[in-house]
């Protein structure tokens, strides 16, 4: 029995010695960061996850359990194989933080601005160093916003960001990979780099333009080519007009006779449309031509607004104000702006510039360099004769040409 007690005692001594040895050895074999805490609420938002995209902003957020001091900061490393702190890191192909810029730093949502600190960067790491007003305390929410980063060049690949925080005495120990030094807190996030989803659609270039006779003083009562019920165009009538008075209607020196037509325009042309007027007659002149004459016995009014008086042998046109097309299928939008000469003045001033006989005619109004939809504008033609205007049948064929700039 004595021998047994002796053995027990020796065993106890031996075990106690082993325990003491472990107590002495353990601190020397454990990593220096064994007491580091996890950063919580970690995230990294990218302004673009598109493969190889440039000028990308990375918005890094976390809540830090421990504080840092002035000159301390955060080490950020990008890997494509592992988020585990202290392991070797395979840096993502194509990623570059070499030109990264520190956009801002926020602590608990407050922008630090001029006190945001600074960053040092390599192709694959960013080290943020806190300025005197950029330190944070344990439990604070920290946001580091870094711009001008180039995304990795491998599509559909993982992108890990490892975060380690440091006091000022330790921050120089961070270079990335297995070299992370003595850090305070740590954590990692994962995101992905992808190909963009290309969504395509087409909108056709459109131009709808019609000319109608004067229908009850309002012009076309539906949209060009369709009415409000989706059928055929309603009340878009023959724009042929006859100038004159009496029976049969004729011009003389006692009056200026007028008649009106309407134009309606819609276009999605980005820079809008210009409408020009072309006057074609056998005399190749801007006024009213009489068969057998060598020119226009009733002359065009000219390129400036002119007031017609009784006895003037002249022909011209002016534009009234634009209005919405009734029963339009889409809300009328846009503005019609008359070219100055054809603005009408008080409603007695006409123009008929010499350019109306040119290849593309004389511009009379535009849509103010913008798209337009379902707008009507009234065109009033006027003519008179002098006491010596030769008798005969006078004609002009007036063609309106709408040209959009898409």
Secondary structure in CASP SS format (residue, H / E / C, confidence):
PFRMAT SS
TARGET T0000
AUTHOR 0000-0000-0000
METHOD secondary structure of the structure
MODEL  1
X C 1.00
X H 1.00
X H 1.00
X H 1.00
X H 1.00
X H 1.00
X H 1.00
X H 1.00
X H 1.00
X H 1.00
X H 1.00
X H 1.00
X H 1.00
X H 1.00
X H 1.00
X H 1.00
X H 1.00
X H 1.00
X H 1.00
X H 1.00
X H 1.00
X H 1.00
X H 1.00
X H 1.00
X H 1.00
X H 1.00
X H 1.00
X H 1.00
X H 1.00
X C 1.00
X C 1.00
X C 1.00
X C 1.00
X C 1.00
X C 1.00
X C 1.00
X E 1.00
X E 1.00
X C 1.00
X E 1.00
X E 1.00
X E 1.00
X E 1.00
X E 1.00
X E 1.00
X E 1.00
X C 1.00
X C 1.00
X C 1.00
X E 1.00
X C 1.00
X C 1.00
X C 1.00
X C 1.00
X C 1.00
X E 1.00
X E 1.00
X E 1.00
X E 1.00
X E 1.00
X E 1.00
X E 1.00
X E 1.00
X C 1.00
X C 1.00
X C 1.00
X C 1.00
X C 1.00
X C 1.00
X C 1.00
X C 1.00
X C 1.00
X E 1.00
X E 1.00
X E 1.00
X E 1.00
X E 1.00
X E 1.00
X E 1.00
X C 1.00
X C 1.00
X C 1.00
X C 1.00
X C 1.00
X C 1.00
X C 1.00
X C 1.00
X C 1.00
X C 1.00
X C 1.00
X C 1.00
X C 1.00
X C 1.00
X C 1.00
X C 1.00
X E 1.00
X C 1.00
X C 1.00
X C 1.00
X C 1.00
X E 1.00
X E 1.00
X E 1.00
X E 1.00
X E 1.00
X E 1.00
X E 1.00
X C 1.00
X C 1.00
X E 1.00
X E 1.00
X C 1.00
X H 1.00
X H 1.00
X H 1.00
X C 1.00
X C 1.00
X E 1.00
X E 1.00
X E 1.00
X E 1.00
X C 1.00
X C 1.00
X C 1.00
X E 1.00
X E 1.00
X E 1.00
X E 1.00
X E 1.00
X C 1.00
X C 1.00
X C 1.00
X C 1.00
X C 1.00
X C 1.00
X C 1.00
X C 1.00
X C 1.00
X C 1.00
X C 1.00
X E 1.00
X E 1.00
X E 1.00
X E 1.00
X E 1.00
X E 1.00
X E 1.00
X E 1.00
X E 1.00
X E 1.00
X C 1.00
X C 1.00
X C 1.00
X C 1.00
X C 1.00
X C 1.00
X E 1.00
X E 1.00
X E 1.00
X E 1.00
X E 1.00
X E 1.00
X E 1.00
X E 1.00
X E 1.00
X E 1.00
X C 1.00
X C 1.00
X C 1.00
X C 1.00
X H 1.00
X H 1.00
X H 1.00
X C 1.00
X C 1.00
X E 1.00
X C 1.00
X C 1.00
X E 1.00
X C 1.00
X C 1.00
X C 1.00
X C 1.00
X C 1.00
X E 1.00
X E 1.00
X E 1.00
X E 1.00
X E 1.00
X E 1.00
X E 1.00
X E 1.00
X E 1.00
X E 1.00
X C 1.00
X C 1.00
X C 1.00
X C 1.00
X C 1.00
X C 1.00
X C 1.00
X C 1.00
X C 1.00
X C 1.00
X C 1.00
X C 1.00
X E 1.00
X E 1.00
X E 1.00
X E 1.00
X E 1.00
X E 1.00
X E 1.00
X C 1.00
X C 1.00
X C 1.00
X C 1.00
X C 1.00
X C 1.00
X C 1.00
X C 1.00
X C 1.00
X E 1.00
X C 1.00
X C 1.00
X E 1.00
X C 1.00
X C 1.00
X C 1.00
X C 1.00
X C 1.00
X C 1.00
X C 1.00
X C 1.00
X C 1.00
X C 1.00
X C 1.00
X C 1.00
X C 1.00
X C 1.00
X C 1.00
X C 1.00
X C 1.00
X C 1.00
X E 1.00
X C 1.00
X C 1.00
X C 1.00
X C 1.00
X E 1.00
X C 1.00
X C 1.00
X C 1.00
X C 1.00
X C 1.00
X C 1.00
X E 1.00
X E 1.00
X E 1.00
X E 1.00
X E 1.00
X E 1.00
X E 1.00
X E 1.00
X E 1.00
X E 1.00
X E 1.00
X C 1.00
X C 1.00
X C 1.00
X C 1.00
X C 1.00
X E 1.00
X E 1.00
X E 1.00
X E 1.00
X E 1.00
X E 1.00
X E 1.00
X E 1.00
X C 1.00
X C 1.00
X C 1.00
X C 1.00
X C 1.00
X C 1.00
X C 1.00
X E 1.00
X E 1.00
X E 1.00
X C 1.00
X C 1.00
X C 1.00
X C 1.00
X C 1.00
X C 1.00
X C 1.00
X E 1.00
X E 1.00
X E 1.00
X C 1.00
X E 1.00
X E 1.00
X E 1.00
X E 1.00
X E 1.00
X E 1.00
X C 1.00
X C 1.00
X C 1.00
X C 1.00
X C 1.00
X C 1.00
X E 1.00
X E 1.00
X E 1.00
X E 1.00
X E 1.00
X E 1.00
X E 1.00
X E 1.00
X E 1.00
X E 1.00
X E 1.00
X C 1.00
X C 1.00
X C 1.00
X C 1.00
X C 1.00
X C 1.00
X C 1.00
X C 1.00
X E 1.00
X C 1.00
X C 1.00
X C 1.00
X E 1.00
X E 1.00
X C 1.00
X H 1.00
X H 1.00
X H 1.00
X C 1.00
X C 1.00
X C 1.00
X C 1.00
X C 1.00
X C 1.00
X E 1.00
X E 1.00
X E 1.00
X E 1.00
X C 1.00
X H 1.00
X H 1.00
X H 1.00
X H 1.00
X C 1.00
X C 1.00
X C 1.00
X C 1.00
X E 1.00
X E 1.00
X E 1.00
X E 1.00
X E 1.00
X C 1.00
X C 1.00
X C 1.00
X C 1.00
X C 1.00
X E 1.00
X E 1.00
X E 1.00
X E 1.00
X E 1.00
X E 1.00
X E 1.00
X E 1.00
X E 1.00
X E 1.00
X E 1.00
X E 1.00
X C 1.00
X C 1.00
X C 1.00
X C 1.00
X C 1.00
X C 1.00
X C 1.00
X C 1.00
X C 1.00
X C 1.00
X E 1.00
X E 1.00
X C 1.00
X E 1.00
X E 1.00
X E 1.00
X E 1.00
X E 1.00
X E 1.00
X E 1.00
X E 1.00
X C 1.00
X C 1.00
END
